[in-house]
């Protein structure tokens, strides 16, 4: 059983800590299904991390995600769970933020390497980062996709898209592909199309093979060349 004392960061597949999530999502953000209480101290953040990891495990196992089931799996009292969340949907929303924040963090971490590479190789590095973040826990990603579609998470998704577009905009500018507003618009197109292509490839086989990865990178490169014929 997962307990509040479990150190989730020792598992390479564990999610980002709540501290990392709150670099993107803050109390000032107008979120639907916002936490009832934002954890501030290390102990409370660790408790929320354990609750969310327990939820992730239940989703991966295809088990019930009622608040009672989550609290039992996390090894916390139901009253502790309700300290932070209004109910099951609030927990799922927080888990979604954690997973999507990991995606943005992984892509941003690949940015410096990508900017030192050729345009094609750098673009491939960013795509690889997005694919890896999205496929490290494929069962969780698939279950979350199903549930998220039924929840009001538009603002959440917009915040993550903003983070991803910022990384890609920087890449395009440092690769001298585009700058300013043109780079921002092209980055938005690339992020939207890349997300659709990754989801489609994952939906066909459950994983993304090397040839699919190359195909996605090739499509994005063609869009860049079409927008920058010079």
N, C-alpha and C positions, 0 to 999 in steps of 0.2 A: 504493500500500500504506500502511496505517496504521502509524505507527512510534511507539515509546515517547515520542518527543519531540513528537508531535502535540498541539496544544492543543485539546482537545475542546470546551472552553467557548466557542470562537469560532463554533461551529455552533449555530444557534437550536434545532435538533432534537436536539442531543446530550443525553445523560442527565445527571442530577445527578452531581456528583463523589462519590467514595467518602467524603469527609469529611461530606457531607450525609447520606449513608445511615447513617453510624455515629452520627448524632444520635438515630436511632430504634432501630437494631440495634447492640448493644454486645457485647463479649466476654462479659459476664455473662449475656446472654440465652441461654436454653436452646434453641438452634436445631438442628434436624436439618440435615445438610449444611452445617455451619458451616465457615467458612474454616479451612484448616490453619494459616495465619498471618495475623493482622490487620495490615494495613499501617499504620505509624505515621508515617513520614517522608514529606515531600512527594513525593520521587522514587518511593518504593514505591507511594504512593497513585496517582500518575500512571500507573505501570505497570499497576496493577490496572484503572484507568479504561480504558486502551487495550485490555486483554484483554477487558473487558466490552463495549466498543463494537465491537470486532472480532466478538464473538459475536453482538451485535445485528444487525450487517450481514449475517452469514452466515444468520441466521434469516430476515431480510427477503428475502434472495435465494433462499431455499429450498435452500441448500447444506448440505453435511455440517457437523455441529458436533462432530466428534471433537476431542479435545484437540490432536492434531497440526494439524488444519485451523485451529483457533482460534489456536494459537501462530504458525503461518505467516502468517495474516492480520494478526495483531497486530504481527508483526515482532519477536517475542521468542523465546528458546530454550524448548524444551519443559520444560527443568529449571526455568526461571523461572516458568512457569505452575504447575508442581507445587510450587513453593515456597509458593504461596498456596492452592492447591486440591487436593483429593484426586482429582478427575477431572472429567469432563464435567458430571455432575449438580451438582457443587459450583459450577461456573462458572455454570450455568443458574440455580441458586438465588440466587447473588449478583446476577446480572442482574435476576432477578425482584424482589429487594429494592430495587434501584436504581430500577426502573420504578415500583414501588408507593410508594416514598418520594417520588418526584416527584409522584405523585397527592396524597399527604397534604400535601406542601409547597405545591402549587398551590392547594389548597382553603384551607389556613391563610392563604395570602397574600391571598386574596379576602375574608377574614373582616371586616376593618375596614370595607371598602367596603360589604359586605352589611349590617353592623349599622347603618350610617347611612341605609340605604334603607328603603322600605316593606317590609312582610313579604313580599309577593309578589315585588317586585323583588329584595330581598335573597336570597330563596330561589333565584330565578332566577340570581343571580350565583354562588352556590355550585354550583348544577347546571352552569352554564356552565363553571366552573373544572374540575369533575370531568370533563366531557365533553371539554374541550380537552386535559387531561392524558392522557385515555384515547385520543384520536384523533390526536394529533400524529404518531404513528408507527403507523398502523393495522395494517400488516403484522406489525410486531413484536408488537403487543398480541395479535393473533390467534394467532400462532405460540406465544407464551408461554402463552396460555390452554390450548392443546392440551397442551403439555409439562408445565405446572404440575400439571395434573390427575393426572399419574402420579407426582408427587414428594411427599414428606412435608413439606409446607409449611404445616401448620395453624398452628403458632406464629407464623410469618411473617405470615400473613394476619390473625391475631388482633391482632398489634401494629399493623398498618396500620389495621384497623378501629377500634382504640382511639384512634388519632390522629385519624381522621376524625370519630368520635363526639364527641371533645373539642371540635373546632371547631364542630360542629353544636349541641352542648349550649350552648356560649357564645352562639351566634347566637340560640337559642331563649330563653335567659335575658335577653339584652339587648333582645330584641324583646318581652319581657314575655309570652311565650306560656306558659312553664312554668319551674319552677325546681327545683333539687335533684335528687332521685331521679327525679321525674316527667320532668324535662327529659332526663336521661340515658337513660331508657327510650324516650322518644319519639325522641330522636336516634338510638338504635340501630335502631329500626324504620325511620326515614327513610333511614338509610344503607344498610340491607339492601335495602329496596324500590327506592331509587334505583339501586343497583348492578345489580339484576335488570332494571329497566326500560332502563337504558343498554345492558346487554349484549344484551337482546332487540332493541332498536332497531338496534344496530350489526350484529347477526347477520342482520337482514332485508336491509339494503342496503349494509352495509360502512361507511356513514357515518351521521351523525345530522343530519337536516335541521331547519330552523327549526320546522316544525309538530310534529315529534317532540319537540324540545326543549320547546316550549310544553306539549305533552301531558304530558311527564314532570313539569314544574313544577306543572302543574294537579293531577295526581294527588297529589303530595306536599302541596300546599296543602290539598286536600280532607281528607287524613289529619290535618293539623294542626287544621283547623277541627272535625273530628269528635272529636278528643281535647280540644279547648278550646271547647266550645259557648258558653261565656259571652262 
